[in-house]
């Protein structure tokens, strides 16, 4: 059996401000060891495509139908790796992230998904403290009780599992899509949420909506997906 191939897929809509740093960081902190890096330009009207194409080894595909799950589905169909890893366009992958994906999937053939929390790098210290409490007091106990949890901007999934799931639910606009992924993947293997599998990401949604509003919205949609298999919020507003 050959070396496990890990594709990195990054959905992006009007992310010219962030995508360059995201890609530079991903390339540097993986020593260029991703099988491929795919940016799914989701109908951007800015220079996202141009900025992404300037990074060596990056392939840009365009998905004209706007929506995160449509971008994910296009990325899934384009990716050729055994494992498809996902991050957001404003995410910074730490050193060891790729290696942890490789290690976890190699040691457990029944692992379907690996995910973990965000660390927000550009919000005030008091908000960072509240976010740590959120992961510790709310998220981890919920994961232990329910048995699955995925964060959409920080997860890796076996391509064979995605194939069994028939890909992503493109009827979901945004909220709840990551829990939908975890719930459906859970039928085909273990969905592991590890507190040490971190990525660093922008807190612009927290800044735009407010920290308590963001927490309430994500908790509401998590439990709505778990209990009713559909998100509570149908629509969302892009935060730039």
C-alpha positions in Angstrom: 0.0 0.0 0.0 1.4 3.4 -1.0 1.9 6.6 0.9 -1.4 8.2 2.0 -2.2 11.2 -0.1 -3.7 14.2 1.6 -5.4 16.9 -0.4 -6.0 20.4 1.1 -9.2 22.1 -0.1 -9.9 25.8 0.7 -13.3 27.3 -0.3 -13.0 31.0 -0.9 -15.5 33.8 -1.7 -13.9 37.3 -2.1 -10.9 36.4 0.0 -8.2 38.4 -1.7 -7.2 39.9 1.7 -6.6 36.5 3.4 -6.0 33.8 0.9 -2.4 34.6 0.1 -1.3 34.4 3.8 -3.4 31.2 4.2 -1.7 29.5 1.3 1.8 30.7 2.2 1.3 29.4 5.7 -0.1 26.0 4.5 2.8 25.5 2.1 5.5 26.5 4.6 4.1 24.6 7.6 3.6 21.4 5.6 7.0 21.5 3.9 5.1 21.3 0.6 3.9 17.7 1.5 0.3 18.1 0.6 -0.6 15.9 -2.4 -2.3 18.9 -3.8 -3.8 22.3 -2.7 -7.1 23.3 -4.3 -8.7 26.7 -3.9 -12.4 26.6 -4.8 -13.2 30.1 -6.0 -16.8 30.4 -5.1 -18.0 33.0 -7.6 -15.7 35.7 -6.3 -15.8 39.2 -7.7 -12.4 40.3 -6.4 -8.8 39.1 -7.1 -9.1 35.8 -5.0 -8.2 33.7 -8.1 -5.2 35.8 -9.1 -3.8 35.9 -5.6 -4.2 32.2 -5.1 -2.6 31.3 -8.5 0.5 33.2 -7.5 1.3 30.5 -4.9 3.3 27.6 -6.2 1.5 24.3 -6.5 -1.9 25.8 -6.0 -4.8 24.8 -8.3 -7.8 27.1 -8.5 -11.2 25.8 -9.7 -14.2 28.0 -10.0 -17.6 27.2 -8.7 -20.2 29.6 -10.0 -23.0 28.5 -7.8 -22.6 30.5 -4.6 -22.7 28.7 -1.3 -20.2 27.0 1.1 -21.6 23.5 0.6 -21.6 23.9 -3.2 -17.9 24.9 -2.9 -17.2 21.9 -0.7 -18.9 19.6 -3.1 -16.8 20.9 -6.0 -13.7 20.5 -3.9 -14.6 16.9 -3.1 -15.2 16.1 -6.8 -11.9 17.7 -7.8 -9.7 16.2 -5.1 -7.6 13.2 -5.8 -6.2 12.4 -2.3 -7.1 9.6 0.0 -7.8 12.1 2.7 -9.4 15.5 2.0 -8.4 18.2 4.5 -10.3 21.4 4.8 -9.5 24.9 6.1 -11.0 28.3 5.6 -9.4 31.1 3.5 -8.6 33.1 6.7 -7.1 30.1 8.5 -3.4 29.6 9.5 -2.4 25.9 9.7 0.2 25.3 12.4 3.3 23.2 12.1 2.4 19.5 12.6 -1.2 19.8 11.4 -0.5 17.7 8.3 1.5 15.2 10.3 -1.2 14.8 12.8 -3.8 14.0 10.1 -1.4 11.4 8.6 -0.7 9.8 12.0 -4.4 9.6 13.1 -5.7 8.1 9.9 -2.8 5.7 9.6 -3.2 4.3 13.1 -7.0 3.9 12.9 -8.4 2.5 9.7 -11.9 3.1 11.2 -11.4 6.9 11.6 -13.7 8.7 9.2 -13.2 12.3 10.3 -10.6 14.2 12.4 -11.5 17.7 13.6 -10.6 20.2 16.3 -11.2 23.7 17.6 -10.2 27.1 16.3 -7.9 29.6 18.0 -8.9 33.1 17.0 -5.7 35.1 16.5 -7.1 38.6 16.1 -9.7 39.1 18.9 -9.2 40.7 22.3 -7.6 38.6 25.1 -10.9 38.5 27.1 -12.7 37.1 24.1 -10.0 34.5 23.5 -10.5 33.5 27.2 -14.2 33.1 26.6 -13.6 31.0 23.5 -11.4 28.7 25.4 -14.1 28.3 28.0 -16.6 27.6 25.2 -14.5 24.7 23.9 -13.8 23.3 27.4 -17.2 23.7 29.0 -19.6 23.4 26.1 -18.0 21.8 23.1 -16.0 19.0 24.5 -18.8 17.7 26.9 -21.3 17.9 23.9 -18.8 15.8 21.8 -18.4 13.2 24.5 -22.1 12.9 25.0 -23.1 12.8 21.3 -20.1 11.1 19.9 -19.3 13.4 17.0 -18.4 17.0 16.2 -16.7 18.7 13.3 -15.6 22.3 12.7 -16.0 23.2 9.1 -12.7 25.2 8.8 -10.6 22.5 10.5 -11.3 18.9 9.5 -10.0 16.0 7.4 -12.2 13.2 6.0 -11.6 10.0 4.1 -12.6 10.4 0.5 -14.2 7.0 0.6 -16.4 8.1 3.5 -17.5 11.2 1.5 -18.3 8.9 -1.4 -20.5 6.8 0.8 -22.2 9.9 2.1 -22.8 11.1 -1.5 -20.8 14.2 -0.7 -22.1 17.3 1.0 -25.7 18.4 1.5 -25.8 21.3 -0.9 -29.3 22.3 0.3 -27.6 23.7 3.5 -26.5 27.3 3.0 -24.0 27.7 5.9 -25.0 27.1 9.5 -25.1 23.5 10.6 -23.2 22.2 7.6 -20.3 21.0 9.7 -22.5 19.1 12.1 -24.4 17.6 9.2 -21.0 16.3 7.9 -20.1 14.8 11.3 -23.5 13.2 11.8 -23.6 11.5 8.4 -19.9 10.5 8.5 -20.4 9.0 12.0 -22.4 6.1 10.3 -19.3 5.0 8.5 -16.6 5.3 11.1 -15.3 7.3 14.1 -15.6 11.1 14.1 -12.8 12.3 16.3 -12.7 15.8 17.8 -9.3 16.4 19.3 -8.6 19.6 21.4 -5.0 19.5 20.2 -5.8 19.5 16.5 -5.9 23.3 16.3 -6.0 25.9 13.5 -5.6 29.6 13.9 -8.3 31.7 12.3 -9.7 35.2 12.0 -12.4 36.3 14.5 -14.0 38.6 12.0 -17.4 36.8 12.4 -17.2 37.3 16.1 -16.3 41.0 15.5 -19.2 41.3 13.0 -21.9 39.5 15.0 -20.7 39.7 18.6 -19.2 36.9 20.6 -22.4 35.8 22.4 -24.5 35.9 19.2 -22.0 33.7 17.4 -21.9 31.2 20.3 -25.7 31.0 20.5 -26.1 30.6 16.8 -23.6 27.8 16.5 -24.9 26.0 19.6 -28.5 26.3 18.3 -27.6 24.9 14.9 -25.4 22.1 16.3 -28.3 20.7 18.4 -30.8 21.3 15.6 -28.7 19.2 13.3 -28.2 16.5 15.9 -31.9 16.3 17.0 -33.8 17.2 13.8 -31.2 16.7 11.1 -31.6 20.2 9.7 -30.2 23.6 10.7 -32.2 26.1 12.7 -31.0 29.0 10.6 -31.6 28.8 6.8 -29.8 32.0 5.8 -26.6 33.8 6.7 -24.7 37.0 5.9 -21.2 37.0 4.6 -18.7 38.7 7.0 -15.8 40.4 5.2 
